[in-house]
Amino acid sequence: MRASRIGWIMFVVMFLGLSAVLSAAEAIEVRDDAGLRAALREAGPGAVIRLAPGRYQSGVFVANLQGTAQRPIVIEGADPERPPLFEGGTTAWQLSDCAHLVLRNLATRGQRANGINIDDGGSFDTPSHHLLLEKIHVADVGPAGNFDGIKLSGVVDFTLRDCTIEGWGGQAVDMVGCHRGVIDGCTFRGKAGFSQDAGPQTKGGSSQIAIRRCLFLDGGSRAVNIGGSTGLTYFRPRGALYEARDITVEGCIFVGSQAPLAFVGVDGAVVRYNTIYRPDKWVLRILQETTEPGFAPCRHGCFERNLVVFRRADVAIPVNIGPHTAAETFVFVDNLWYCEDRPQSSRPALPAAETGGVYGVDPQLMTLDEGRLRPRSPQAASFGAAAWPGAGRP
C-alpha cells in the first residue's frame, strides 16, 4: 500500500511538472508586428503572448479569440514598467466575439477613433465574455468628437482593473449593452485640448455594472454617465426600456469636472461612499435623453454616504434636474455637504428630502497623492471614499 501511494505521488508530481512545461511551451515571446500577428493567428486556449517593450503598429484586429475558463488566452507586455506602445492610426486594438481573454500591461496613444474596441461582432445573442483588461494605459484619443478610450459593445462578465485613461474625445470607457462588469481602481485624467464628454458611460440597456475605487481628475463633462442616449437598434437586450439599471458607483474620488455624476435614463442606480471635490458646475444631474414610448423616466437613484465639497461661486445649483424625469423617486441618505466659500449655504436643494444629512462641517481634506483626498475631521470620517467598507479591498 505504501509503495502504491509513493508511486501515485510520483505520478502526480511528474504530471504537474509536465503541465508546467506544456504551459511554458505555450508562452510566445513577441518582438515585432509580424510576430504578434502570427501569434494571434495561432492562439488557442491557454496561449500566452508576451510582447517585448517597444513600438508596435496599430490596427490589430482579431475575431473569435476564444479561451476557456480553465485556460484563458493571455496577451501581455513582458515588462510592466515598459509596456509595448501601439501608437497612431484609427483604432489600436479591435476584438470581436472573444471569450476568456486577458489583456495586460499594454499602452495605446494617439488613435483617431478608439484606443481599444471590443464587441460582439454585431451578433447580439453571442456577446464577448469573461474579459480582463488590467494595467492598460490609453492616451490621446480623438481629440474631439465621439471617440473613446475603450469601447465595449455587447460585452458581459468583464473587469477593467488598474487602467489609466487620459485625454479622449467622447467617453473614456463607453459601454453599450454591457452586463455584469466591474471597473476597479482605474484613473481617468482629463487633458487640455480633448473634448472628454464623459468618463465611464453605461448605456444601451447596460446592467449590473460597478465602478469602484476609481480616481477622476477633471474626468470629463460628466465624469460618470450612468445611462446616456442610445439608438434603439443598438440596445442589448433588444426591447430594453431603460438606458441602464443596477449600476453602482462607490469608493471613488472626483476632483473637478462639470458634473461628477449624471443619472440619465436610469432605472435604479446607487452612488455611495464617494468623495466629490470642487465640481465646476453641478454636483450631479438627473436627466432624460431617450423619450421613446414606454421608456422609463430616470428614476430610483440612491445618493448615500458621499462627501461633497463645493463652492457656490462655481455651483449655484448642486442638483440639475431635466424634464421628463422622476427625480422625486431619488433617495438621499447620510451625505456630508460642505460649501467652502459660504459654509452657511452648504445645504443643497434636493428633489427629495434627505435623511441624516450633515451640512456645513468642514471635512478638512488633505491630499495624499495625485489628488487622492482623505478627511482629517473626525466628524467626516464616516463619509466619502475613505469610509467605503471595501476601501481595503485588493
C-alpha positions in Angstrom: 0.0 0.0 0.0 2.8 2.4 0.9 4.7 1.7 -2.3 1.5 2.3 -4.2 1.0 5.6 -2.5 4.6 6.7 -3.3 4.1 5.7 -6.9 0.9 7.7 -7.1 2.6 10.8 -5.6 5.5 10.4 -8.1 2.9 10.2 -10.9 1.2 13.4 -9.7 4.5 15.3 -9.4 5.5 14.2 -12.9 2.1 15.2 -14.3 2.3 18.6 -12.7 5.8 19.1 -13.9 4.8 18.1 -17.4 1.8 20.5 -17.2 4.1 23.3 -16.2 6.4 22.5 -19.2 3.4 22.5 -21.6 2.2 25.8 -20.2 5.6 27.3 -20.6 5.8 26.0 -24.1 2.6 27.8 -25.0 4.2 31.2 -24.0 5.2 33.0 -27.2 7.7 35.9 -27.0 6.9 38.6 -29.5 9.2 41.4 -30.5 7.7 42.9 -33.7 4.4 43.4 -35.5 4.8 40.3 -37.7 5.4 38.1 -34.7 2.4 39.5 -32.9 0.0 38.9 -35.8 1.4 35.4 -36.4 0.9 34.6 -32.7 -2.6 35.9 -32.7 -3.5 33.7 -35.7 -2.4 30.6 -33.9 -3.6 31.5 -30.4 -5.9 28.9 -28.7 -6.9 28.1 -25.1 -4.0 28.5 -22.7 -1.9 30.6 -25.1 0.3 33.3 -23.5 1.6 36.0 -25.9 4.2 38.3 -24.3 5.2 41.5 -26.1 8.7 42.9 -25.6 8.9 46.7 -24.9 8.9 48.9 -28.0 6.5 50.5 -30.5 4.0 48.4 -32.4 1.7 49.1 -35.3 -1.9 50.0 -34.5 -4.9 48.4 -36.3 -4.7 45.0 -34.7 -8.0 43.1 -35.5 -8.8 39.7 -34.1 -12.1 37.8 -34.2 -13.2 34.7 -32.3 -10.2 34.7 -29.9 -11.7 32.1 -27.6 -10.0 30.8 -24.4 -11.7 28.7 -21.7 -12.4 29.3 -18.0 -9.5 27.0 -17.1 -7.2 28.1 -19.9 -7.8 31.7 -20.8 -5.8 33.4 -23.6 -3.3 36.0 -22.2 -1.8 38.9 -24.2 0.5 40.9 -22.1 3.5 43.2 -22.0 6.6 41.3 -20.8 7.8 44.3 -18.7 5.0 46.1 -16.8 7.3 49.1 -16.3 7.8 49.4 -20.1 4.5 48.4 -21.7 4.5 47.9 -25.5 3.1 51.0 -27.2 0.6 51.0 -30.1 0.7 54.4 -31.5 -1.4 56.3 -34.0 -3.9 55.0 -36.6 -7.6 54.7 -36.3 -8.0 52.0 -33.6 -5.1 50.3 -31.8 -6.9 47.0 -31.0 -10.3 45.7 -32.2 -11.5 42.4 -30.8 -14.8 40.7 -31.8 -16.6 37.7 -30.3 -13.9 37.0 -27.8 -14.1 34.9 -24.6 -11.9 34.2 -21.6 -9.3 36.7 -22.7 -6.8 38.7 -20.6 -5.1 41.9 -21.9 -2.4 43.2 -19.5 0.4 45.8 -19.5 -0.3 47.4 -22.8 -0.4 51.0 -23.9 -2.0 52.9 -26.8 -1.6 56.5 -27.8 -2.8 58.9 -30.4 -5.7 57.0 -32.1 -8.3 58.9 -34.1 -11.3 56.7 -33.2 -10.8 54.3 -30.3 -7.9 53.1 -28.2 -9.3 49.6 -27.7 -12.6 48.4 -29.2 -14.2 45.1 -28.0 -17.6 44.0 -29.4 -19.9 41.1 -30.1 -19.4 41.3 -33.9 -23.0 42.5 -34.3 -24.3 39.1 -33.2 -26.3 40.4 -30.2 -27.0 36.9 -28.9 -23.4 35.9 -28.6 -21.6 38.6 -26.6 -17.9 38.7 -25.9 -17.5 37.5 -22.4 -15.2 36.9 -19.5 -12.6 39.5 -20.3 -10.0 41.1 -18.0 -8.2 44.3 -19.0 -5.5 45.1 -16.5 -3.0 47.9 -16.3 -3.9 49.2 -19.7 -2.8 52.8 -20.5 -4.8 54.6 -23.1 -3.9 58.2 -24.0 -4.7 61.0 -26.5 -7.7 59.6 -28.4 -9.7 61.9 -30.7 -9.1 64.6 -29.7 -12.7 65.8 -30.2 -15.9 64.0 -31.1 -17.4 60.7 -30.2 -14.1 58.8 -30.0 -13.5 56.6 -27.0 -10.6 55.4 -24.9 -12.1 51.9 -24.5 -15.3 51.0 -26.4 -17.3 48.0 -25.2 -20.4 46.9 -27.2 -22.1 43.7 -26.2 -19.6 42.5 -23.6 -20.6 40.6 -20.4 -18.7 39.4 -17.3 -15.8 41.7 -17.7 -13.3 43.6 -15.5 -11.2 46.7 -16.1 -8.6 46.9 -13.3 -5.8 49.4 -12.6 -6.2 51.0 -16.0 -5.3 54.6 -16.8 -7.1 56.7 -19.5 -6.1 60.3 -20.1 -7.1 62.6 -22.9 -10.1 61.4 -25.0 -12.9 62.7 -27.2 -16.2 61.0 -26.4 -16.1 58.6 -23.4 -13.2 57.2 -21.5 -15.0 53.9 -21.3 -18.2 53.6 -23.4 -20.3 50.6 -22.6 -23.3 49.8 -24.9 -25.4 46.9 -23.8 -22.9 45.5 -21.4 -23.6 43.5 -18.3 -22.0 42.1 -15.1 -18.9 44.3 -15.3 -16.5 45.9 -12.8 -14.3 49.0 -13.3 -11.9 48.8 -10.4 -9.0 51.0 -9.3 -8.8 52.9 -12.6 -7.6 56.5 -13.1 -9.4 58.9 -15.5 -7.4 62.1 -16.2 -8.7 64.9 -18.4 -6.3 66.8 -20.6 -6.5 70.2 -22.2 -7.4 70.1 -25.9 -9.6 67.0 -25.6 -13.5 67.2 -25.5 -13.9 64.5 -22.9 -17.7 64.3 -22.9 -17.8 61.6 -20.2 -15.7 59.2 -18.3 -17.2 55.7 -18.0 -20.7 55.6 -19.6 -23.2 52.8 -19.1 -26.0 52.9 -21.7 -28.0 50.9 -24.3 -29.6 48.6 -21.8 -26.5 48.0 -19.7 -26.9 46.5 -16.2 -25.1 45.1 -13.2 -22.0 47.3 -13.5 -19.9 48.5 -10.6 -17.5 51.4 -10.8 -15.4 51.4 -7.7 -12.1 52.8 -6.2 -11.5 55.0 -9.2 -9.8 58.4 -9.4 -11.3 61.1 -11.6 -9.2 64.2 -12.2 -11.2 66.6 -14.4 -12.6 63.4 -15.8 -15.0 64.8 -18.4 -18.1 66.9 -18.6 -19.8 64.0 -16.9 -17.2 62.1 -15.0 -19.5 59.1 -14.8 -22.5 59.0 -17.1 -24.9 56.4 -15.6 -27.1 55.9 -18.6 -27.0 58.0 -21.7 -28.6 58.3 -25.1 -28.7 55.3 -27.5 -30.4 54.5 -30.7 -32.9 51.7 -30.1 -31.4 49.4 -32.6 -28.2 49.2 -30.5 -29.8 48.1 -27.3 -28.7 44.8 -25.8 -31.0 43.2 -24.8 -33.4 44.2 -27.6 -36.5 45.9 -26.3 -35.0 47.2 -23.1 -36.9 50.3 -21.9 -34.0 51.9 -19.9 -30.6 53.1 -20.7 -29.1 51.4 -17.6 -30.2 49.7 -14.4 -28.5 48.3 -11.3 -25.4 50.5 -11.6 -23.2 51.2 -8.6 -20.5 53.9 -8.2 -18.7 53.5 -4.9 -15.4 54.4 -3.2 -14.4 56.8 -5.9 -12.7 60.3 -5.7 -13.8 63.0 -8.1 -11.8 66.2 -8.5 -13.3 68.8 -10.8 -15.4 68.1 -13.9 -18.5 69.9 -15.0 -20.7 67.3 -13.2 -19.0 64.4 -11.5 -22.2 62.2 -11.8 -25.1 62.1 -14.2 -28.1 59.8 -13.9 -29.5 59.7 -17.5 -32.5 57.4 -18.4 -31.6 55.1 -15.4 -34.0 52.7 -13.8 -32.2 52.1 -10.5 -28.6 53.1 -9.5 -26.6 53.6 -6.3 -23.9 56.2 -5.8 -22.3 55.8 -2.3 -19.2 56.5 -0.3 -17.6 58.8 -2.9 -15.6 62.0 -2.3 -16.5 64.8 -4.6 -14.3 67.9 -4.6 -15.0 71.2 -6.3 -17.1 70.3 -9.3 -17.2 73.0 -12.0 -21.0 73.5 -12.3 -23.1 70.7 -10.7 -22.6 68.0 -8.2 -25.0 65.7 -10.0 -27.5 65.7 -12.8 -30.8 63.9 -13.3 -31.7 63.8 -17.0 -33.8 62.0 -19.6 -32.4 62.0 -23.1 -34.3 59.0 -24.6 -38.1 59.6 -24.6 -39.4 56.8 -26.8 -42.9 55.4 -25.9 -42.8 53.2 -22.8 -39.3 54.2 -21.9 -38.8 54.5 -18.2 -38.2 58.0 -16.8 -34.9 58.5 -15.0 -35.8 57.1 -11.5 -34.8 55.2 -8.4 -31.4 56.6 -7.9 -29.8 56.5 -4.4 -27.1 59.0 -3.2 -25.7 57.8 0.1 -22.7 58.5 2.4 -21.0 60.8 -0.1 -18.7 63.6 1.0 -19.3 66.7 -1.2 -17.1 69.8 -1.1 -18.2 72.6 -3.4 -18.1 76.4 -3.9 -21.2 78.5 -4.5 -19.1 80.6 -6.9 -19.0 77.6 -9.2 -22.0 75.6 -8.2 -25.1 77.7 -8.0 -27.4 74.7 -8.4 -25.9 71.5 -6.9 -28.5 69.1 -8.5 -29.5 69.8 -12.1 -32.9 68.2 -12.9 -34.0 67.9 -16.5 -37.6 67.4 -17.9 -39.3 64.0 -18.2 -37.6 62.6 -15.2 -39.0 61.1 -11.9 -36.5 62.9 -9.7 -38.8 62.7 -6.8 -38.1 58.9 -6.6 -34.5 59.5 -5.8 -33.2 58.8 -2.2 -30.6 61.0 -0.4 -29.2 59.4 2.8 -26.4 60.4 5.2 -24.4 62.7 2.9 -22.0 65.4 4.1 -22.2 68.7 2.2 -19.7 71.5 2.7 -19.7 74.8 0.8 -16.2 76.2 1.1 -16.9 79.9 0.3 -20.3 80.0 2.1 -20.5 77.3 4.8 -23.9 78.6 5.9 -25.2 77.7 2.4 -24.0 74.2 2.4 -27.4 72.5 2.5 -28.4 71.9 -1.1 -31.9 72.0 -2.7 -32.7 68.4 -3.5 -35.6 66.8 -5.4 -36.5 64.7 -2.3 -35.9 65.2 1.4 -32.6 63.9 2.7 -32.3 61.6 5.7 -29.4 62.1 8.1 -27.6 64.7 6.0 -24.7 66.7 7.6 -24.3 70.3 6.4 -21.6 72.9 6.9 -19.0 70.7 8.5 -15.5 71.3 7.1 -14.1 67.8 6.4 -10.5 69.3 6.3 -9.5 67.3 3.3 -5.8 66.5 2.8 -4.2 65.3 -0.4 -2.3 62.0 -0.1 -1.0 61.6 -3.6 -2.1 62.6 -7.1 -5.4 64.1 -6.0 -6.4 61.4 -3.6 -8.2 63.0 -0.7 -8.9 62.0 2.8 -10.7 63.9 5.5 -8.9 64.9 8.7 -12.1 66.0 10.6 -13.4 63.2 12.9 -16.9 64.4 12.0 -16.3 63.5 8.4 -14.6 60.1 9.0 -17.7 58.1 8.1 -18.3 59.8 4.7 -16.7 59.5 1.3 -14.3 57.2 -0.3 -12.0 56.7 2.7 -15.0 55.3 4.6 -16.1 52.9 1.9 -16.3 49.4 3.5 -14.4 48.0 0.6 -11.6 50.6 0.8 -9.0 48.0 1.8 -10.0 45.5 -0.9 -7.1 44.4 -3.1 
